[in-house]
Amino acid sequence: MKLKHLIGLSIIAVAAAQTAGAATLPGPLVTPQWLNANKDAVTIIDIRDEPKTFSEEPKFEVDDKTKVKTLVKTGGHIEGAIPVDFGKIRQERTVDGVKIKAQLPTAEYFTKVMDDSGVNKTDKPIVIVPTGESVDSMDMATRLYFQLRYFGEPREKLAILNGGVNAWIQAGFPVSAEKVTPAKGNWTAGAEDKAILATMQQVKEGLQGGKDQFIDARPTAQFLGIVKKPVNKTGGHLPGARSFPTDAIVKPVGAAHEFMSADDYKKIYAEFNIQPDAPTVTYCNTGHLASGAWFVSHEILGNKNSKLYTGSMIEWTNLGNPTVGLPH
């Protein structure tokens, strides 16, 4: 009995040691002030598509009259951050014999990318930090957030630094320009959460049944079919889709771009005739910008019946499915 008791105590002690120092996230978004106070109790992942800026100094302009210093170019990173290249987290897949770029990766592929970047499986929550200088950069964070959620990371262990590195700098916190050579990580993909993913077949069924609300997260000109991305075979949008354009997803705050409150998004949705509680599928060209719309719907507004169509228009149009928009 004594031996069993000692073994039990040892197990409890190990578990306590593993969870000691792990922060409790306040929600899917954190502020620079919160992250600064808890940075040793979380894993910080820096996501960007220009990796060289990770080890460059930020650039400022100083007003000659007021002497106010303004950030004009992102540079550097939060000390201790693990760099992940956005260009590597998605995978070219072959669907019905057609090669489609920038698709949701396999669990094996995504695990390798995360491990090569130096990400480890720990009890600490993960805070994803984009550069924050544009909606594109914030949506890099939401795409990584979605993939981590999809491959098993629980909601309570994931957050995004609202406004990214730029918000961090504007809050007066220091950045590092030191180069980082990560050691091999041991992160592994878990069970896939298919409740947050819409497949092409599900999109077809949703369009036919008329029960799903489709949100197009691209610029208005692309939604209307005035312009078309080269990756898409045809322009326009899914029949019946509603536009939630990129410039309505985040707001500029100085040099940073930040997600807004649930109340703000409810007002924005009302303007675009989007229902906050309806079964929803978000899409864009490659599932990048649409991940931001999914994040707003699923994580900020709490619509658990919201899915991301990761294949988006690049898959939809290249496999011959119909779109509507201005005729050419």
Backbone hydrogen bonds, N-H to C=O, Kabsch-Sander energy under -0.5 kcal/mol:
donor,donor_aa,acceptor,acceptor_aa,energy
5,H,1,M,-2.4
6,L,2,K,-2.5
7,I,3,L,-2.6
8,G,4,K,-2.6
9,L,5,H,-2.2
10,S,6,L,-2.2
11,I,7,I,-2.3
12,I,8,G,-2.1
13,A,9,L,-2.4
14,V,10,S,-2.4
15,A,11,I,-2.4
16,A,12,I,-2.4
17,A,13,A,-2.2
18,Q,14,V,-2.1
19,T,15,A,-1.7
20,A,16,A,-1.5
22,A,19,T,-2.0
23,A,41,A,-2.2
25,L,23,A,-0.6
25,L,156,E,-0.6
30,V,160,I,-2.4
35,L,31,T,-2.4
36,N,32,P,-2.7
37,A,33,Q,-1.6
38,N,34,W,-1.1
39,K,35,L,-0.9
41,A,38,N,-2.0
42,V,39,K,-0.7
43,T,125,P,-3.1
44,I,42,V,-0.6
45,I,43,T,-0.6
45,I,127,V,-2.4
46,D,44,I,-0.5
46,D,82,I,-2.6
47,I,45,I,-0.6
47,I,129,V,-2.0
48,R,84,V,-1.4
53,T,50,E,-1.7
54,F,51,P,-1.6
55,S,52,K,-1.2
56,E,53,T,-1.4
59,K,73,K,-2.1
61,E,70,T,-2.7
63,D,61,E,-0.5
63,D,68,V,-2.3
67,K,63,D,-2.4
70,T,61,E,-3.3
70,T,68,V,-0.5
72,V,59,K,-2.9
73,K,59,K,-1.6
76,G,53,T,-2.3
77,H,176,S,-2.1
81,A,78,I,-2.3
82,I,44,I,-2.8
84,V,46,D,-3.2
86,F,48,R,-2.3
86,F,84,V,-0.6
88,K,85,D,-2.1
89,I,85,D,-0.5
89,I,86,F,-1.1
91,Q,103,Q,-2.6
93,R,100,I,-2.6
95,V,93,R,-0.6
95,V,98,V,-2.9
98,V,95,V,-2.1
100,I,93,R,-3.6
103,Q,91,Q,-2.5
110,F,106,T,-2.6
111,T,107,A,-2.3
112,K,108,E,-1.9
113,V,109,Y,-2.1
114,M,110,F,-2.4
115,D,111,T,-2.6
116,D,112,K,-2.9
117,S,113,V,-1.3
118,G,114,M,-0.5
118,G,115,D,-1.0
119,V,114,M,-2.4
122,T,120,N,-0.8
126,I,157,K,-3.3
127,V,43,T,-2.9
128,I,126,I,-0.5
128,I,159,A,-3.0
129,V,45,I,-3.5
138,M,134,S,-1.9
139,D,135,V,-2.3
140,M,136,D,-0.9
141,A,137,S,-1.2
142,T,138,M,-1.6
143,R,139,D,-1.8
144,L,140,M,-2.0
145,Y,141,A,-2.6
146,F,142,T,-2.8
147,Q,143,R,-2.4
148,L,144,L,-2.6
149,R,145,Y,-2.5
150,Y,146,F,-3.3
151,F,147,Q,-2.3
152,G,149,R,-1.6
153,E,148,L,-2.8
157,K,154,P,-1.8
158,L,155,R,-1.7
159,A,126,I,-1.7
160,I,28,P,-2.2
161,L,128,I,-2.6
162,N,30,V,-2.5
162,N,160,I,-0.8
163,G,257,H,-0.6
164,G,161,L,-1.9
165,V,130,P,-2.3
166,N,131,T,-2.4
167,A,163,G,-1.5
168,W,164,G,-1.9
169,I,165,V,-2.7
170,Q,166,N,-2.5
171,A,167,A,-1.5
172,G,169,I,-1.9
173,F,168,W,-1.9
176,S,77,H,-3.5
185,G,115,D,-2.8
187,W,119,V,-1.8
190,G,151,F,-3.3
193,D,150,Y,-2.5
194,K,192,E,-1.3
196,I,193,D,-1.5
197,L,194,K,-0.9
198,A,308,L,-2.3
199,T,197,L,-0.5
203,V,199,T,-2.2
204,K,200,M,-2.3
205,E,201,Q,-2.3
206,G,202,Q,-2.5
207,L,203,V,-2.4
208,Q,204,K,-2.1
209,G,205,E,-2.6
210,G,206,G,-1.6
212,D,206,G,-0.7
213,Q,279,P,-3.5
214,F,212,D,-0.5
215,I,213,Q,-0.5
215,I,281,V,-2.8
216,D,214,F,-0.5
216,D,242,R,-2.9
217,A,215,I,-0.6
217,A,283,Y,-2.6
222,Q,219,P,-0.8
223,F,219,P,-2.0
224,L,220,T,-2.5
225,G,221,A,-0.8
226,I,221,A,-1.9
227,V,221,A,-1.4
232,N,229,K,-1.9
236,G,222,Q,-0.7
237,H,324,V,-3.2
241,A,238,L,-2.3
242,R,214,F,-3.0
244,F,216,D,-3.0
248,A,245,P,-2.3
249,I,246,T,-1.4
250,V,246,T,-0.7
251,K,258,E,-2.7
253,V,256,A,-3.4
256,A,253,V,-2.0
257,H,132,G,-1.1
258,E,251,K,-2.8
265,Y,261,S,-2.1
266,K,262,A,-2.1
267,K,263,D,-1.7
268,I,264,D,-2.2
269,Y,265,Y,-3.1
270,A,266,K,-1.8
271,E,267,K,-1.5
272,F,268,I,-1.4
273,N,270,A,-0.9
274,I,269,Y,-2.8
278,A,275,Q,-0.7
280,T,305,N,-2.4
281,V,213,Q,-2.9
282,T,307,K,-2.4
283,Y,215,I,-2.3
291,S,288,H,-0.8
292,G,288,H,-0.6
292,G,289,L,-1.0
293,A,289,L,-1.2
294,W,290,A,-2.6
295,F,291,S,-2.3
296,V,292,G,-2.1
297,S,293,A,-2.4
298,H,294,W,-3.5
299,E,294,W,-0.5
299,E,295,F,-1.6
300,I,295,F,-1.9
301,L,296,V,-2.5
303,N,297,S,-2.8
304,K,302,G,-1.2
306,S,303,N,-0.6
307,K,280,T,-2.9
308,L,196,I,-2.4
309,Y,282,T,-2.8
309,Y,307,K,-0.5
310,T,308,L,-1.3
313,M,284,C,-2.2
314,I,285,N,-2.5
315,E,311,G,-1.7
315,E,312,S,-0.6
316,W,312,S,-2.8
317,T,313,M,-2.6
318,N,314,I,-1.0
319,L,315,E,-1.2
320,G,317,T,-1.6
321,N,316,W,-2.2
324,V,237,H,-2.8
326,L,224,L,-3.1
